[in-house]
Amino acid sequence: MAVHCETMSDVRREIDRLDRELVKLLAERQGYIEQAGRIKGQRSAVRDQARIEDVVQKVLAEAEKAGLSGAIAEPLWRLLIEKSIEHEYEVFDKKAAAE
């Protein structure tokens, strides 16, 4: 639930607070991406199109319940997923090189 703001300073303070929380959550998500890169046995398993679509559909369902525009949620999550896959490839390749 959004805090009622009277000034742009109030709005900016709340956005900054949320950004700090989002960074923490994204760092936690990245940790799981890194574990996936360590666990997966084959590089070809890193990109899983069915899983991508499953994640996007779940996000869109949650977005609708929370009042977040799908026009914001879908492209944002697709970008997040793509950047996560790039990171997972890096983790996987580093693990493979060390073996």
DSSP file with accessible surface (Angstrom, degrees, kcal/mol):
  #  RESIDUE AA STRUCTURE BP1 BP2  ACC     N-H-->O    O-->H-N    N-H-->O    O-->H-N    TCO  KAPPA ALPHA  PHI   PSI    X-CA   Y-CA   Z-CA
    1    1 A M              0   0  230      0, 0.0     2,-0.1     0, 0.0     0, 0.0   0.000 360.0 360.0 360.0 126.7    0.0    0.0    0.0
    2    2 A A        -     0   0   89      1,-0.1     2,-0.3     3,-0.0     3,-0.0  -0.434 360.0-119.9 -70.7 141.8    1.4    3.3   -1.1
    3    3 A V        -     0   0   77     -2,-0.1     2,-0.4     1,-0.1    -1,-0.1  -0.596  32.6-109.6 -76.2 138.0    2.1    6.0    1.5
    4    4 A H        -     0   0  150     -2,-0.3     2,-0.4     2,-0.0    -1,-0.1  -0.589  38.9-159.6 -71.5 127.4    0.1    9.2    0.9
    5    5 A C        -     0   0   35     -2,-0.4     3,-0.1     1,-0.1    -3,-0.0  -0.884  22.9-173.6-112.7 144.3    2.6   11.9   -0.2
    6    6 A E  S    S+     0   0  146     -2,-0.4     2,-0.3     1,-0.1    -1,-0.1   0.664  72.8  30.2-103.6 -24.7    2.1   15.6    0.0
    7    7 A T  S  > S-     0   0   72      1,-0.1     4,-2.0     0, 0.0     5,-0.1  -0.883  79.3-112.1-133.6 164.7    5.3   16.8   -1.8
    8    8 A M  H  > S+     0   0  108     -2,-0.3     4,-3.0     1,-0.2     5,-0.2   0.845 118.9  60.5 -65.0 -31.2    7.7   15.5   -4.5
    9    9 A S  H  > S+     0   0   82      2,-0.2     4,-2.4     1,-0.2    -1,-0.2   0.920 104.9  48.1 -61.1 -41.4   10.2   15.2   -1.7
   10   10 A D  H  > S+     0   0   34      2,-0.2     4,-2.2     1,-0.2    -2,-0.2   0.923 112.1  49.3 -62.2 -45.8    7.9   12.7    0.0
   11   11 A V  H  X S+     0   0   47     -4,-2.0     4,-2.5     1,-0.2    -2,-0.2   0.947 112.5  47.0 -60.0 -47.7    7.4   10.8   -3.3
   12   12 A R  H  X S+     0   0  151     -4,-3.0     4,-2.7     1,-0.2    -1,-0.2   0.891 109.5  53.7 -65.0 -38.5   11.2   10.7   -4.0
   13   13 A R  H  X S+     0   0  124     -4,-2.4     4,-2.1    -5,-0.2    -1,-0.2   0.933 111.6  45.4 -61.2 -43.8   11.9    9.5   -0.4
   14   14 A E  H  X S+     0   0   31     -4,-2.2     4,-2.6     2,-0.2    -2,-0.2   0.896 112.4  50.5 -69.3 -39.0    9.4    6.6   -0.8
   15   15 A I  H  X S+     0   0   84     -4,-2.5     4,-2.8     2,-0.2    -2,-0.2   0.936 110.6  50.0 -63.4 -43.5   10.7    5.7   -4.2
   16   16 A D  H  X S+     0   0   87     -4,-2.7     4,-2.0     2,-0.2    -2,-0.2   0.903 110.1  51.0 -60.9 -40.3   14.3    5.6   -2.9
   17   17 A R  H  X S+     0   0   90     -4,-2.1     4,-1.8    -5,-0.2    -2,-0.2   0.944 112.0  46.3 -62.2 -46.0   13.2    3.4    0.0
   18   18 A L  H  X S+     0   0   84     -4,-2.6     4,-2.9     1,-0.2    -2,-0.2   0.893 108.5  55.8 -64.6 -40.0   11.5    1.0   -2.4
   19   19 A D  H  X S+     0   0   79     -4,-2.8     4,-2.5     1,-0.2    -1,-0.2   0.904 105.6  52.1 -59.8 -40.0   14.6    1.0   -4.6
   20   20 A R  H  X S+     0   0  143     -4,-2.0     4,-1.8     1,-0.2    -1,-0.2   0.921 112.0  46.2 -62.0 -40.9   16.7   -0.1   -1.7
   21   21 A E  H  X S+     0   0   86     -4,-1.8     4,-2.2     1,-0.2    -2,-0.2   0.907 110.9  52.2 -68.2 -40.6   14.3   -2.9   -0.9
   22   22 A L  H  X S+     0   0   93     -4,-2.9     4,-3.0     2,-0.2     5,-0.2   0.901 106.4  53.8 -62.1 -40.9   14.2   -4.0   -4.6
   23   23 A V  H  X S+     0   0   98     -4,-2.5     4,-2.5     1,-0.2    -1,-0.2   0.931 108.9  49.3 -59.8 -43.8   18.0   -4.1   -4.7
   24   24 A K  H  X S+     0   0  127     -4,-1.8     4,-2.0     1,-0.2    -1,-0.2   0.927 113.3  46.1 -61.7 -44.9   18.1   -6.4   -1.7
   25   25 A L  H  X S+     0   0  101     -4,-2.2     4,-2.6     2,-0.2    -2,-0.2   0.901 112.4  50.0 -65.7 -40.6   15.4   -8.7   -3.4
   26   26 A L  H  X S+     0   0   81     -4,-3.0     4,-2.6     2,-0.2    -2,-0.2   0.881 108.8  52.5 -67.3 -35.2   17.2   -8.7   -6.7
   27   27 A A  H  X S+     0   0   58     -4,-2.5     4,-1.8    -5,-0.2    -1,-0.2   0.911 110.0  48.9 -65.3 -39.5   20.5   -9.6   -5.0
   28   28 A E  H  X S+     0   0  110     -4,-2.0     4,-1.4     2,-0.2    -2,-0.2   0.936 111.3  49.7 -64.1 -42.9   18.7  -12.5   -3.3
   29   29 A R  H  X S+     0   0   67     -4,-2.6     4,-2.0     1,-0.2     3,-0.4   0.913 107.5  54.7 -61.1 -42.4   17.3  -13.6   -6.7
   30   30 A Q  H  X S+     0   0   92     -4,-2.6     4,-2.6     1,-0.2    -1,-0.2   0.881 101.2  59.3 -59.7 -37.5   20.8  -13.4   -8.2
   31   31 A G  H  X S+     0   0   23     -4,-1.8     4,-1.8     1,-0.2    -1,-0.2   0.889 106.3  47.2 -59.1 -38.2   22.0  -15.7   -5.5
   32   32 A Y  H  X S+     0   0  139     -4,-1.4     4,-2.4    -3,-0.4    -1,-0.2   0.871 108.7  54.6 -72.2 -34.6   19.6  -18.3   -6.7
   33   33 A I  H  X S+     0   0   27     -4,-2.0     4,-2.3     2,-0.2    -2,-0.2   0.922 108.1  50.4 -60.9 -42.7   20.6  -17.7  -10.3
   34   34 A E  H  X S+     0   0   69     -4,-2.6     4,-1.5     1,-0.2    -2,-0.2   0.895 109.0  50.8 -64.7 -38.3   24.2  -18.4   -9.3
   35   35 A Q  H  X S+     0   0   84     -4,-1.8     4,-2.5     2,-0.2    -1,-0.2   0.911 108.2  52.7 -65.2 -39.2   23.1  -21.6   -7.6
   36   36 A A  H  X S+     0   0   27     -4,-2.4     4,-2.9     1,-0.2    -2,-0.2   0.922 107.2  52.3 -61.6 -42.1   21.3  -22.7  -10.7
   37   37 A G  H  < S+     0   0    0     -4,-2.3    -1,-0.2     1,-0.2    -2,-0.2   0.831 113.0  45.2 -62.7 -31.2   24.5  -22.1  -12.8
   38   38 A R  H  < S+     0   0  142     -4,-1.5    -1,-0.2    -5,-0.2    -2,-0.2   0.865 117.0  44.1 -77.2 -36.7   26.4  -24.3  -10.3
   39   39 A I  H  < S+     0   0  113     -4,-2.5    -2,-0.2    -5,-0.1    -3,-0.2   0.875  88.8  94.2 -80.8 -39.2   23.7  -27.1  -10.2
   40   40 A K     <  -     0   0   55     -4,-2.9     6,-0.0    -5,-0.2     3,-0.0  -0.302  60.7-154.4 -63.0 136.4   22.9  -27.4  -13.9
   41   41 A G  S    S+     0   0   69      1,-0.1     2,-0.4     4,-0.0    -1,-0.1   0.696  73.6  42.5 -85.4 -22.0   24.9  -30.1  -15.6
   42   42 A Q  S >  S-     0   0  130      1,-0.1     3,-1.7     0, 0.0     4,-0.3  -0.984  70.0-135.8-131.1 141.2   24.8  -28.8  -19.2
   43   43 A R  G >  S+     0   0  111     -2,-0.4     3,-1.9     1,-0.3     4,-0.5   0.855 106.0  64.5 -59.8 -33.9   25.2  -25.3  -20.6
   44   44 A S  G 3  S+     0   0   89      1,-0.3    -1,-0.3     2,-0.2     3,-0.2   0.709  92.9  63.9 -65.3 -16.1   22.2  -25.9  -22.9
   45   45 A A  G <  S+     0   0   41     -3,-1.7    -1,-0.3     1,-0.2    -2,-0.2   0.590  81.2  81.6 -82.7  -9.8   20.0  -26.2  -19.8
   46   46 A V  S <  S+     0   0    4     -3,-1.9     2,-0.7    -4,-0.3    -1,-0.2   0.951  88.7  52.7 -63.3 -49.1   20.7  -22.6  -18.8
   47   47 A R        +     0   0   90     -4,-0.5     2,-0.5    -3,-0.2    -1,-0.1  -0.795  65.9 173.9 -91.4 119.1   18.0  -21.2  -21.2
   48   48 A D     >  -     0   0   82     -2,-0.7     4,-2.4     1,-0.1     3,-0.3  -0.883  12.3-170.2-127.2  95.8   14.7  -22.9  -20.6
   49   49 A Q  H  > S+     0   0   99     -2,-0.5     4,-2.4     1,-0.2     5,-0.2   0.862  86.6  54.0 -59.8 -37.7   12.0  -21.2  -22.8
   50   50 A A  H  > S+     0   0   73      1,-0.2     4,-2.2     2,-0.2    -1,-0.2   0.915 110.1  47.5 -63.0 -41.1    9.2  -23.0  -21.1
   51   51 A R  H  > S+     0   0  130     -3,-0.3     4,-2.9     2,-0.2    -2,-0.2   0.903 108.8  55.0 -66.4 -38.6   10.4  -21.9  -17.7
   52   52 A I  H  X S+     0   0    9     -4,-2.4     4,-2.5     1,-0.2    -2,-0.2   0.953 110.7  44.4 -57.9 -49.4   10.7  -18.3  -19.0
   53   53 A E  H  X S+     0   0   68     -4,-2.4     4,-2.5     1,-0.2    -1,-0.2   0.889 112.2  53.2 -65.7 -36.7    7.1  -18.3  -20.1
   54   54 A D  H  X S+     0   0   67     -4,-2.2     4,-2.3    -5,-0.2    -1,-0.2   0.934 110.3  47.3 -61.9 -46.0    6.0  -19.9  -16.9
   55   55 A V  H  X S+     0   0   18     -4,-2.9     4,-2.7     1,-0.2    -2,-0.2   0.940 112.2  49.6 -61.7 -46.7    7.7  -17.2  -14.8
   56   56 A V  H  X S+     0   0    1     -4,-2.5     4,-2.8     1,-0.2    -1,-0.2   0.924 111.0  49.3 -61.1 -43.6    6.3  -14.4  -17.0
   57   57 A Q  H  X S+     0   0  110     -4,-2.5     4,-2.1     2,-0.2    -1,-0.2   0.915 112.0  48.4 -63.9 -40.3    2.7  -15.8  -16.6
   58   58 A K  H  X S+     0   0  113     -4,-2.3     4,-2.2     2,-0.2    -1,-0.2   0.914 112.2  49.4 -64.7 -40.9    3.1  -16.1  -12.9
   59   59 A V  H  X S+     0   0   23     -4,-2.7     4,-3.1     1,-0.2    -2,-0.2   0.924 109.7  51.0 -64.1 -44.3    4.4  -12.5  -12.6
   60   60 A L  H  X S+     0   0   37     -4,-2.8     4,-2.4     2,-0.2    -1,-0.2   0.894 109.4  50.8 -62.8 -37.6    1.6  -11.2  -14.7
   61   61 A A  H  X S+     0   0   49     -4,-2.1     4,-1.9     2,-0.2    -1,-0.2   0.931 114.0  44.2 -64.3 -43.8   -1.0  -12.9  -12.5
   62   62 A E  H  X S+     0   0  111     -4,-2.2     4,-2.3     2,-0.2    -2,-0.2   0.891 110.9  55.1 -66.8 -38.9    0.7  -11.4   -9.4
   63   63 A A  H  X>S+     0   0    6     -4,-3.1     5,-2.8     2,-0.2     4,-1.2   0.926 107.2  49.8 -60.2 -44.6    0.9   -8.0  -11.1
   64   64 A E  H ><5S+     0   0  164     -4,-2.4     3,-0.6     1,-0.2    -1,-0.2   0.934 111.8  47.9 -61.5 -44.1   -2.8   -8.0  -11.8
   65   65 A K  H 3<5S+     0   0  156     -4,-1.9    -1,-0.2     1,-0.2    -2,-0.2   0.866 115.8  44.9 -63.0 -36.3   -3.6   -8.9   -8.2
   66   66 A A  H 3<5S-     0   0   85     -4,-2.3    -1,-0.2    -5,-0.1    -2,-0.2   0.542 115.5-111.7 -86.7  -9.9   -1.2   -6.2   -6.9
   67   67 A G  T <<5 +     0   0   69     -4,-1.2     2,-0.5    -3,-0.6    -3,-0.2   0.696  66.6 146.1  85.2  19.6   -2.4   -3.5   -9.3
   68   68 A L      < -     0   0   69     -5,-2.8    -1,-0.3    -6,-0.2    -2,-0.1  -0.799  55.0-111.1 -91.1 130.0    0.8   -3.4  -11.3
   69   69 A S    >>  -     0   0   58     -2,-0.5     4,-2.9     1,-0.2     3,-1.3  -0.324  12.5-141.5 -59.3 131.3    0.4   -2.7  -15.0
   70   70 A G  H 3> S+     0   0   36      1,-0.3     4,-2.4     2,-0.2    -1,-0.2   0.809 102.9  66.0 -62.1 -27.6    1.2   -5.6  -17.2
   71   71 A A  H 34 S+     0   0   79      1,-0.2    -1,-0.3     2,-0.2    -2,-0.1   0.728 111.6  34.4 -68.3 -20.6    2.8   -3.1  -19.6
   72   72 A I  H <> S+     0   0   98     -3,-1.3     4,-1.7     3,-0.1    -2,-0.2   0.840 119.7  49.1 -92.7 -48.0    5.4   -2.5  -16.9
   73   73 A A  H  X S+     0   0    0     -4,-2.9     4,-2.8     1,-0.2     5,-0.3   0.916 107.4  50.8 -63.1 -48.9    5.6   -5.9  -15.4
   74   74 A E  H  X S+     0   0   67     -4,-2.4     4,-2.6     1,-0.2     5,-0.2   0.957 114.3  39.3 -63.2 -53.4    6.1   -8.0  -18.6
   75   75 A P  H  > S+     0   0   76      0, 0.0     4,-2.2     0, 0.0    -1,-0.2   0.896 116.2  53.7 -65.2 -33.0    8.9   -6.1  -20.3
   76   76 A L  H  X S+     0   0   96     -4,-1.7     4,-2.5     2,-0.2    -2,-0.2   0.948 112.5  42.7 -64.1 -46.0   10.6   -5.6  -17.0
   77   77 A W  H  X S+     0   0   72     -4,-2.8     4,-3.0     2,-0.2     5,-0.2   0.882 111.0  55.1 -70.7 -35.4   10.6   -9.3  -16.1
   78   78 A R  H  X S+     0   0   73     -4,-2.6     4,-2.3    -5,-0.3    -1,-0.2   0.922 111.5  45.0 -63.3 -39.6   11.6  -10.3  -19.6
   79   79 A L  H  X S+     0   0  100     -4,-2.2     4,-2.7    -5,-0.2     5,-0.3   0.930 112.8  51.1 -66.4 -44.4   14.7   -8.0  -19.3
   80   80 A L  H  X S+     0   0   41     -4,-2.5     4,-2.3     1,-0.2    -2,-0.2   0.926 111.3  48.3 -57.9 -43.8   15.4   -9.3  -15.8
   81   81 A I  H  X S+     0   0   11     -4,-3.0     4,-2.7     2,-0.2    -1,-0.2   0.931 111.3  49.5 -63.5 -46.1   15.2  -12.9  -17.0
   82   82 A E  H  X S+     0   0   63     -4,-2.3     4,-2.3     1,-0.2    -2,-0.2   0.927 113.2  45.9 -61.3 -43.9   17.5  -12.2  -20.0
   83   83 A K  H  X S+     0   0  112     -4,-2.7     4,-2.2     2,-0.2    -1,-0.2   0.878 112.2  52.3 -67.6 -33.8   20.1  -10.5  -17.8
   84   84 A S  H  X S+     0   0   17     -4,-2.3     4,-2.7    -5,-0.3    -2,-0.2   0.901 108.4  50.4 -66.7 -40.8   19.8  -13.4  -15.3
   85   85 A I  H  X S+     0   0   11     -4,-2.7     4,-2.6     2,-0.2    -2,-0.2   0.926 108.9  51.8 -63.5 -43.8   20.4  -15.9  -18.0
   86   86 A E  H  X S+     0   0   90     -4,-2.3     4,-1.8     1,-0.2    -2,-0.2   0.924 112.1  46.5 -57.6 -43.5   23.5  -14.0  -19.1
   87   87 A H  H  X S+     0   0   47     -4,-2.2     4,-2.3     1,-0.2    -2,-0.2   0.907 110.1  52.9 -65.9 -41.3   24.8  -14.0  -15.6
   88   88 A E  H  X S+     0   0    9     -4,-2.7     4,-3.0     1,-0.2    -1,-0.2   0.891 106.0  53.7 -63.4 -39.0   24.0  -17.7  -15.2
   89   89 A Y  H  X S+     0   0   54     -4,-2.6     4,-3.1     2,-0.2     5,-0.2   0.923 108.2  50.7 -59.4 -42.8   26.0  -18.5  -18.4
   90   90 A E  H  X S+     0   0  121     -4,-1.8     4,-2.3     2,-0.2    -2,-0.2   0.925 112.3  46.1 -60.5 -44.8   28.9  -16.6  -16.8
   91   91 A V  H  X S+     0   0   32     -4,-2.3     4,-2.4     2,-0.2    -2,-0.2   0.935 114.3  48.0 -63.3 -45.6   28.6  -18.7  -13.6
   92   92 A F  H  X S+     0   0   17     -4,-3.0     4,-2.9     1,-0.2    -2,-0.2   0.931 112.6  48.1 -61.6 -46.4   28.3  -21.9  -15.6
   93   93 A D  H  X S+     0   0   63     -4,-3.1     4,-2.4     2,-0.2    -1,-0.2   0.889 110.8  50.8 -64.6 -37.5   31.3  -21.1  -17.8
   94   94 A K  H  X S+     0   0  164     -4,-2.3     4,-1.4    -5,-0.2    -1,-0.2   0.918 112.2  47.7 -65.4 -41.0   33.4  -20.2  -14.8
   95   95 A K  H  X S+     0   0   48     -4,-2.4     4,-0.9     1,-0.2     3,-0.3   0.938 112.2  49.2 -64.6 -44.5   32.5  -23.5  -13.1
   96   96 A A  H >< S+     0   0   43     -4,-2.9     3,-0.6     1,-0.2    -2,-0.2   0.881 109.5  51.9 -63.7 -38.0   33.2  -25.5  -16.3
   97   97 A A  H 3< S+     0   0   86     -4,-2.4    -1,-0.2     1,-0.2    -2,-0.2   0.828 107.9  52.5 -68.2 -30.0   36.6  -23.8  -16.7
   98   98 A A  H 3<        0   0   89     -4,-1.4    -1,-0.2    -3,-0.3    -2,-0.2   0.653 360.0 360.0 -80.0 -16.3   37.5  -24.7  -13.2
   99   99 A E    <<        0   0  169     -4,-0.9    -3,-0.0    -3,-0.6    -4,-0.0  -0.283 360.0 360.0 -80.8 360.0   36.7  -28.4  -13.6
